[in-house]
Amino acid sequence: MKRTALFFGSFNPIHHGHLNVARAAIETGKIKEVVFIVSPQNPFKRDVDLLPEQQRLGLVSSVLSREEHMTFSDVEFQLSRPNYTINTLRHLDVSPDSNTHTLLMGADIFVQMKTWQGAAEMLSHDLMIYPRLGWQLPQKSDKITLLDSPMISISATMIRQKVERQEEINHLVPEEVATFFYETHLK
């Protein structure tokens, strides 16, 4: 049975790296749909660099409207803050025994997740992990699927820095994201 992949992130902004990861997950044949769960804030990061919530949601919604088998959720915007991923999973009633969901994440998040609230429970879920430069992939197991996809050197931080320096970002982000930054930040 194909599963739904839950892809958590602030998507600040959504970029080609996120989309390539979601496509790679779908192409495994194990995933029927990727749900981008947009987080209003990251409990481990400062909010100063975050685009306003509605702008991030709008960009994610606009980008994913053109993608097959991809959708988004704003469920974390309805939960108390700070919110932790484990709380969202419990709110959605997604248990580690679920044969309907997989958590999609990068190797960087997998390593960091060991320090998160509810880490043991989250690590007992089915995981699909994509490679990230500078991060070691875990061993494949019956609970861990490693995505065989090229490492893409794109990060939202890099994109925001390029915008700040008024550098080109068209090759890193979907058209509507580039347009948003050119109209709001690069005048």
Buried (B, 14 or more C-beta within 10 A) or exposed (E): EBBBBBBBBBBBBBBBBBBBBBBBBBEBEBBEBBBBBBBBBBEEEEEEEBBEBEBBBBBBBBBBEEBEBBBBBBBBBEBEEEBBBBBBBBEBEBEBEBEEBBBBBBBBBBBBBEEBEBBEBBBEBBBBBBBBEEBEBBEEEEEBBBBEBEBBEBBBEBBBEBBEEEEEBEEBBBEBBBBBBBEEEEE
